[in-house]
């Protein structure tokens, strides 16, 4: 399955990689991080990974630390939030922009082809509901007008998402 990324995310990740390269050249971070790979029924084996995100010392990030840091940041501005809410917000924004369920599913790495995205995100938004009979509008055929699809410069449009 291909992971789709908005253009702004691709640009931010490229800048992050350039910063990592500068740190490596300065000798502040090793090129790879040694970790243990664990598969069910197999003994752990060492692997060297070029991690995208690391601590300031160049070691692997602990997901719990990132979640705790996010929650602390949210709390400092009066929000009760968890990083998983960002995932839900992205899917909801894509649904609001009328992205197909299959594109939302691919972004979230769902293997169901969009059934879960359709059930959880798309059906809940008024702008994604089917047209309902409304007052007769010139050229509207008696149906309420749906919002237009986003243009190709939208950060979540298929033209901007790249595998």
N, C-alpha and C positions, 0 to 999 in steps of 0.2 A: 504494500500500500504506500502511496506517495503522501508525504506530509506537505500541505500547502501553507505558505507563509505570506502574510501581507508584505508589500514592498517596504513599508517603514520598519518592519521587524527585520527584514533582510539587511537593510542599511545599518540598523543598530547592531546587528550581529557582526557585520563586516568591520565596523568601527571597533567593536569589542575585540575581535581577532587581531586587529592592528595593534591595539593596546597590549594584548598578550604578547605579541611578537616583540614589542619594545621592552617589556619586562624581561623576556627571555634574553634578549641581547644585552641587557644591563646585568644579567646574572641573578636577577631577583626570583626567577621561577624556573624550574626544570622543564624541559620540553614535554615530558610525559609524567604521569602519576602512576605509581605501582599500586594496583588493587588486587583483591582476590575475587575471581569469578566463580560463582557457585551455581551449579545446575543440579536439579533433583536427582538423587541416586549416584552422583559423581563426587569425587573428592574436590575440594576447592583447588583452583589453579591460579597462579599469578598471571596478571595481564598488565601491559603498559598501555595507558590510555591518554590521548591528547584531549583532555576535558575542555569543554567550552566555558564552563563556569567553575571557578575555584575560589578558595579563601585567599586573603591577601598574602598568605605565606606560600600559596601555590598548591595547597593540598585539596583533596576532594571535599566538596560541600556536603554537609549533612542536611538532608531535606527537612528535618525537624527544626534546624536552626533557621533555615530560610522561612519556614512557615511561622515560626515564633517572631522573627524579625518583621515579617509582613503584618502580623497581628498587632505587634507593638506600634508600628508606624500608623496603622489604621486607628488604633486606640488613641494615639496622640492627637488625632484630628476629630475624635468623637465618633468613630465608626466601630461597629462590631463586625469585623470582616475576616475572612480566611482566603488564602490564595485560590482555593477551588472556585470561589465566587467569580474570579476573573475569567475562568474557563466558561462558566455559565453566562457571564455577561457577553463574552465574545460570540457565543452561539446565539444568544438572544439578539444581538446587534446584526448578525448575519441574517437571521430570520426576518428581522424588521426590514432589512434591505432586500428582502425577497430572494435570497440565495436559495438554490435548490437544496432539498434535504440531503441529497447525495454529497454536495460540496461541504455542507456543515458536518456531516458524518465523517468525511475524509479529514477535515481540519481537526476534529476531536478524536480521530483514530478509532471510530466505531466500525466494527466489522459487519454491521447489519445493513449497509447500503442506504441508510437514512431513516429506517423505521423508528428508531428511538428519537432522533432529531425531530421527526414529524410529530411524534406523540408528545414530547416534552417541550419543545421550543416553538415550532411553527404554528400549531393549532391554537396556541394561547394568545396570539397577538391579533388585535383587531384588524391591522392592515394586511394580514395574511389570510383573513377569512374570505370565503368566496363572495362575489358581489351579491348584494341583496336588492330586491326591488325598491326603488326610491322614486322621488318625484321625477317627472319627465324633464330631462335636460336636453337642450338642442344637441343633436348628434350623439347622445348617450344611449339612445334606444331604451329609455326608461330604467336603466340600471345605474346604481351609484358608481361614480368613477373611482377606480383603484389608483393608489399612488404609483407614479412611474418607477420603472426599474432604475437602479443607480447607474450613472454613466461609468465608462471604463476607467475613470480616474479615481473611483471610490476605492479606499484602501482594502475593502474586502471583496471587490468584484473579481470574477474569474480572470479578467485580463491582467489584474495586478497580482494575483496569487500564482506563485511559481513553485513547481516541484523541486 
